[in-house]
Every structure is written in C-alpha cells, then in structure tokens.
Amino acid sequence: QVQLVESGGGLVQPGGSLRLSCVASGNIFSINNMDWYRQAPGKERELVAHITSGGITNYADSVKGRFTISRDNAKNTVYLQMNSLKPEDTAVYYCNAELITQRMGIILDSRDYWGKGTLVTVSS
C-alpha cells in the first residue's frame, strides 16, 4: 500500500515559521511531481507550491517569497518551509504526489496520491 503522511502543522503566531514534511512510502518505483495544496474553511482547495522530479518549482502568487518547497528524493520526502506566516495562511495543508508504483520489479501504475492533511493555524 502506498501512502503519503504529512507532519509539522500546528499553531503559530503571525510572522512566525513552520516546516511541513510529507513522506511517501510503500511499493514506490519513482516519484514525479510533488505538490502542496491547502484548503481553508469554506474555500476550495488551492495549489500552493509545486516541484518537479528535477527540482523546478512554482508557487501561488499569495506565497511567493515566503514559502519554499524542496524535496529529498532519497527519502521520498517533500518539504514546505513557510515563513512570515499570515492569518490568511490558516488551512489544512495537503501533500500530493504523482507516484509510479511497482511490485517485484513490475510497474503497476502511475497516478496521483493524496495525504490526509495537516492543520496550520496562524493566530495571535
């Protein structure tokens, strides 16, 4: 079974920082794109940051200059460093990854997987 598990969420004051992590585990052959999404109460889920297998990144305009996405391919892990946090960053943050799975060396499929999310609350 393949799963993505996020961690690192919590309560932080405005202007503070948090670092989110997402680890992919299971019968993984390789990982292509990895993304962070977020969903605030009453709003649709939105893409926050994107990183390709080669390390090319893209960000939502609302987080550019404050958030940094990175990945450690050896650990099947993607990170989101969040600085200068604002109350409007409050949301559940989800990890998404395009995984190629395998069993006994045979490629099974390639599709997107989601984590269950981690809550980030920015409040004084």
Accessible surface in RSA format (square Angstrom, percent):
REM  Atomic radii and reference values for relative SASA: ProtOr
REM  Chains: A
REM  Algorithm: Lee & Richards
REM  Probe-radius: 1.40
REM  Slices: 20
REM RES _ NUM      All-atoms   Total-Side   Main-Chain    Non-polar    All polar
REM                ABS   REL    ABS   REL    ABS   REL    ABS   REL    ABS   REL
RES GLN A   1   197.98 110.7 149.47 109.2  48.51 115.5  64.76 137.9 133.21 101.0
RES VAL A   2    23.34  15.4   3.97   3.6  19.37  46.7   3.97   3.5  19.37  52.5
RES GLN A   3   103.12  57.7  98.41  71.9   4.71  11.2  26.35  56.1  76.77  58.2
RES LEU A   4     7.65   4.3   0.00   0.0   7.65  19.2   0.00   0.0   7.65  20.6
RES VAL A   5    79.44  52.3  75.40  68.3   4.04   9.7  77.21  67.1   2.22   6.0
RES GLU A   6    18.39  10.6   2.53   1.9  15.87  37.8   0.00   0.0  18.39  15.0
RES SER A   7    61.16  51.7  56.51  75.4   4.65  10.7  41.49  88.4  19.67  27.6
RES GLY A   8    36.21  44.7   0.00   N/A  36.21  44.7  23.18  63.6  13.03  29.2
RES GLY A   9    29.60  36.5   0.00   N/A  29.60  36.5   2.41   6.6  27.20  60.9
RES GLY A  10    30.09  37.1   0.00   N/A  30.09  37.1  30.01  82.3   0.08   0.2
RES LEU A  11   132.43  73.8 100.02  71.6  32.41  81.5 100.04  70.3  32.39  87.2
RES VAL A  12    21.80  14.3  17.04  15.4   4.76  11.5  21.80  18.9   0.00   0.0
RES GLN A  13   122.60  68.6 120.69  88.2   1.91   4.5  32.55  69.3  90.05  68.3
RES PRO A  14    61.43  44.8  39.08  35.6  22.35  81.3  39.52  32.6  21.92 136.2
RES GLY A  15    56.11  69.2   0.00   N/A  56.11  69.2  30.05  82.5  26.06  58.4
RES GLY A  16    20.68  25.5   0.00   N/A  20.68  25.5  19.93  54.7   0.74   1.7
RES SER A  17    58.17  49.2  38.73  51.7  19.44  44.8  22.43  47.8  35.73  50.1
RES LEU A  18    35.25  19.6  30.18  21.6   5.08  12.8  35.25  24.8   0.00   0.0
RES ARG A  19   130.57  54.8 115.63  58.9  14.94  35.6  35.46  48.5  95.11  57.6
RES LEU A  20     0.00   0.0   0.00   0.0   0.00   0.0   0.00   0.0   0.00   0.0
RES SER A  21    23.93  20.2  23.78  31.7   0.16   0.4   9.41  20.0  14.52  20.3
RES CYS A  22     0.00   0.0   0.00   0.0   0.00   0.0   0.00   0.0   0.00   0.0
RES VAL A  23    68.11  44.8  67.16  60.8   0.96   2.3  67.16  58.4   0.96   2.6
RES ALA A  24     3.55   3.3   0.00   0.0   3.55   8.1   0.00   0.0   3.55   9.4
RES SER A  25    46.23  39.1  42.10  56.2   4.13   9.5  38.09  81.1   8.14  11.4
RES GLY A  26    47.08  58.1   0.00   N/A  47.08  58.1  18.85  51.7  28.23  63.2
RES ASN A  27    39.32  27.1  31.32  30.3   7.99  19.3  26.68  64.2  12.64  12.2
RES ILE A  28    26.68  15.2   5.15   3.8  21.54  51.9   5.15   3.7  21.54  58.5
RES PHE A  29   122.50  61.3  96.00  59.5  26.50  69.0  98.04  59.4  24.46  70.0
RES SER A  30    40.54  34.3  33.55  44.8   6.99  16.1  35.73  76.1   4.81   6.7
RES ILE A  31    17.42   9.9   6.20   4.6  11.22  27.0   6.20   4.5  11.22  30.4
RES ASN A  32    46.18  31.8  46.09  44.5   0.09   0.2  10.38  25.0  35.80  34.6
RES ASN A  33    50.63  34.9  50.27  48.6   0.36   0.9   4.24  10.2  46.39  44.8
RES MET A  34     1.46   0.8   1.46   1.0   0.00   0.0   0.00   0.0   1.46   1.9
RES ASP A  35    13.81   9.7  13.81  13.7   0.00   0.0   0.04   0.1  13.78  13.7
RES TRP A  36     0.00   0.0   0.00   0.0   0.00   0.0   0.00   0.0   0.00   0.0
RES TYR A  37    50.50  23.6  50.50  28.7   0.00   0.0  17.34  13.0  33.16  40.9
RES ARG A  38    15.11   6.3  15.02   7.7   0.09   0.2   2.06   2.8  13.05   7.9
RES GLN A  39    63.46  35.5  59.17  43.2   4.29  10.2  11.61  24.7  51.85  39.3
RES ALA A  40    21.66  19.9  18.17  28.0   3.49   7.9  18.56  26.1   3.10   8.2
RES PRO A  41   116.74  85.1  88.61  80.8  28.13 102.3 101.07  83.4  15.67  97.4
RES GLY A  42    92.69 114.3   0.00   N/A  92.69 114.3  45.73 125.5  46.96 105.2
RES LYS A  43   144.17  70.3 130.82  80.3  13.35  31.8  84.21  75.8  59.96  63.9
RES GLU A  44   154.10  88.5 141.23 106.8  12.87  30.6  58.19 112.6  95.91  78.3
RES ARG A  45    92.11  38.7  67.45  34.4  24.66  58.7  22.75  31.1  69.37  42.0
RES GLU A  46    75.68  43.4  70.74  53.5   4.94  11.8  30.37  58.7  45.31  37.0
RES LEU A  47    76.90  42.8  65.26  46.7  11.65  29.3  65.26  45.8  11.65  31.3
RES VAL A  48     0.75   0.5   0.75   0.7   0.00   0.0   0.75   0.6   0.00   0.0
RES ALA A  49     0.42   0.4   0.00   0.0   0.42   0.9   0.42   0.6   0.00   0.0
RES HIS A  50    34.97  19.1  34.97  24.3   0.00   0.0  19.28  19.9  15.69  18.3
RES ILE A  51     6.83   3.9   6.83   5.1   0.00   0.0   6.83   4.9   0.00   0.0
RES THR A  52    33.49  23.8  33.49  34.0   0.00   0.0  32.33  43.4   1.17   1.8
RES SER A  53    61.18  51.7  49.23  65.7  11.94  27.5  16.99  36.2  44.18  61.9
RES GLY A  54    72.11  88.9   0.00   N/A  72.11  88.9  37.98 104.2  34.13  76.4
RES GLY A  55    39.17  48.3   0.00   N/A  39.17  48.3  19.45  53.4  19.72  44.2
RES ILE A  56   120.02  68.3 115.12  85.8   4.90  11.8 120.02  86.4   0.00   0.0
RES THR A  57    50.06  35.6  32.09  32.5  17.97  42.8   9.51  12.8  40.55  61.3
RES ASN A  58    90.00  62.1  86.28  83.4   3.71   8.9  23.10  55.6  66.90  64.7
RES TYR A  59    53.14  24.8  35.33  20.1  17.82  46.4  33.11  24.9  20.04  24.7
RES ALA A  60    27.76  25.5  14.19  21.9  13.57  30.9  25.70  36.2   2.06   5.5
RES ASP A  61   120.01  84.1  96.62  96.2  23.39  55.3  37.62  88.5  82.39  82.2
RES SER A  62    61.94  52.3  40.01  53.4  21.93  50.5  50.21 106.9  11.73  16.4
RES VAL A  63     0.17   0.1   0.17   0.2   0.00   0.0   0.17   0.1   0.00   0.0
RES LYS A  64   121.22  59.1 101.74  62.4  19.48  46.4  56.84  51.2  64.39  68.6
RES GLY A  65    88.18 108.7   0.00   N/A  88.18 108.7  44.75 122.8  43.43  97.3
RES ARG A  66    30.11  12.6  25.65  13.1   4.47  10.6  24.54  33.5   5.57   3.4
RES PHE A  67     5.77   2.9   0.00   0.0   5.77  15.0   0.00   0.0   5.77  16.5
RES THR A  68    74.02  52.6  73.20  74.2   0.83   2.0  44.79  60.2  29.23  44.2
RES ILE A  69     4.94   2.8   0.00   0.0   4.94  11.9   0.00   0.0   4.94  13.4
RES SER A  70    46.55  39.3  45.26  60.4   1.29   3.0  34.01  72.4  12.54  17.6
RES ARG A  71    38.37  16.1  10.90   5.6  27.47  65.4   8.00  10.9  30.37  18.4
RES ASP A  72    43.98  30.8  39.19  39.0   4.79  11.3  13.82  32.5  30.16  30.1
RES ASN A  73    88.78  61.2  70.20  67.8  18.59  44.8  35.66  85.8  53.12  51.3
RES ALA A  74   103.88  95.5  57.26  88.4  46.62 106.1  70.21  98.9  33.67  89.2
RES LYS A  75   133.09  64.9 118.77  72.9  14.31  34.1  74.01  66.6  59.07  62.9
RES ASN A  76    47.41  32.7  46.39  44.8   1.02   2.4   2.32   5.6  45.09  43.6
RES THR A  77     7.08   5.0   6.07   6.1   1.01   2.4   2.58   3.5   4.50   6.8
RES VAL A  78     0.00   0.0   0.00   0.0   0.00   0.0   0.00   0.0   0.00   0.0
RES TYR A  79    32.93  15.4  32.93  18.7   0.00   0.0  16.39  12.3  16.54  20.4
RES LEU A  80     0.00   0.0   0.00   0.0   0.00   0.0   0.00   0.0   0.00   0.0
RES GLN A  81    58.03  32.4  57.80  42.2   0.23   0.5  27.99  59.6  30.04  22.8
RES MET A  82     0.00   0.0   0.00   0.0   0.00   0.0   0.00   0.0   0.00   0.0
RES ASN A  83    58.16  40.1  58.16  56.2   0.00   0.0  15.81  38.0  42.35  40.9
RES SER A  84    59.98  50.7  55.07  73.5   4.91  11.3  19.02  40.5  40.96  57.4
RES LEU A  85     2.38   1.3   0.00   0.0   2.38   6.0   0.00   0.0   2.38   6.4
RES LYS A  86    85.79  41.9  85.17  52.3   0.62   1.5  39.18  35.3  46.61  49.6
RES PRO A  87    74.89  54.6  67.65  61.7   7.24  26.3  68.08  56.2   6.80  42.3
RES GLU A  88   118.29  67.9  93.30  70.6  25.00  59.5  60.20 116.4  58.09  47.4
RES ASP A  89     0.50   0.4   0.50   0.5   0.00   0.0   0.00   0.0   0.50   0.5
RES THR A  90    35.05  24.9  32.23  32.7   2.82   6.7  30.16  40.5   4.89   7.4
RES ALA A  91     1.41   1.3   0.63   1.0   0.78   1.8   1.41   2.0   0.00   0.0
RES VAL A  92    44.33  29.2  44.16  40.0   0.17   0.4  44.16  38.4   0.17   0.5
RES TYR A  93     0.00   0.0   0.00   0.0   0.00   0.0   0.00   0.0   0.00   0.0
RES TYR A  94    33.84  15.8  33.84  19.3   0.00   0.0   7.95   6.0  25.89  31.9
RES CYS A  95     0.00   0.0   0.00   0.0   0.00   0.0   0.00   0.0   0.00   0.0
RES ASN A  96     6.73   4.6   6.73   6.5   0.00   0.0   0.13   0.3   6.60   6.4
RES ALA A  97     0.00   0.0   0.00   0.0   0.00   0.0   0.00   0.0   0.00   0.0
RES GLU A  98    51.39  29.5  50.88  38.5   0.51   1.2   9.32  18.0  42.07  34.3
RES LEU A  99     0.00   0.0   0.00   0.0   0.00   0.0   0.00   0.0   0.00   0.0
RES ILE A 100    34.78  19.8  34.78  25.9   0.00   0.0  34.78  25.0   0.00   0.0
RES THR A 101     5.11   3.6   5.11   5.2   0.00   0.0   2.46   3.3   2.65   4.0
RES GLN A 102    42.69  23.9  42.69  31.2   0.00   0.0   5.16  11.0  37.53  28.5
RES ARG A 103   145.27  61.0 141.50  72.1   3.77   9.0  48.94  66.9  96.33  58.4
RES MET A 104   178.93  92.7 136.16  90.1  42.77 101.8 118.29 100.6  60.64  80.3
RES GLY A 105    65.43  80.7   0.00   N/A  65.43  80.7  34.10  93.6  31.33  70.2
RES ILE A 106   118.83  67.6 115.51  86.1   3.32   8.0 118.83  85.6   0.00   0.0
RES ILE A 107    86.05  49.0  65.57  48.8  20.48  49.4  65.57  47.2  20.48  55.6
RES LEU A 108    80.32  44.7  48.82  34.9  31.49  79.2  51.25  36.0  29.07  78.2
RES ASP A 109    60.40  42.3  51.72  51.5   8.68  20.5  34.80  81.9  25.60  25.5
RES SER A 110    62.37  52.7  33.25  44.4  29.12  67.1  26.98  57.5  35.39  49.6
RES ARG A 111   125.21  52.6 117.11  59.7   8.10  19.3  52.66  72.0  72.55  44.0
RES ASP A 112    76.16  53.3  64.93  64.6  11.23  26.5  16.41  38.6  59.75  59.6
RES TYR A 113    30.54  14.3  28.15  16.0   2.39   6.2  20.82  15.6   9.72  12.0
RES TRP A 114   110.44  44.3  83.86  40.6  26.59  62.4  63.83  34.0  46.61  75.6
RES GLY A 115     7.16   8.8   0.00   N/A   7.16   8.8   0.55   1.5   6.61  14.8
RES LYS A 116   195.57  95.4 171.15 105.0  24.43  58.2 119.04 107.1  76.54  81.5
RES GLY A 117    23.11  28.5   0.00   N/A  23.11  28.5   0.46   1.3  22.65  50.7
RES THR A 118    19.41  13.8  13.74  13.9   5.67  13.5   8.30  11.1  11.11  16.8
RES LEU A 119   102.49  57.1  92.98  66.5   9.51  23.9  92.98  65.3   9.51  25.6
RES VAL A 120     0.00   0.0   0.00   0.0   0.00   0.0   0.00   0.0   0.00   0.0
RES THR A 121    40.89  29.1  40.88  41.4   0.01   0.0  31.00  41.6   9.89  14.9
RES VAL A 122     4.51   3.0   0.00   0.0   4.51  10.9   0.00   0.0   4.51  12.2
RES SER A 123    56.84  48.0  49.33  65.8   7.50  17.3  20.93  44.6  35.91  50.3
RES SER A 124   125.33 105.9  65.56  87.5  59.77 137.7  47.16 100.4  78.17 109.5
END  Absolute sums over single chains surface
CHAIN  1 A     6743.6       5133.1       1610.5       3583.6       3159.9
END  Absolute sums over all chains
TOTAL          6743.6       5133.1       1610.5       3583.6       3159.9
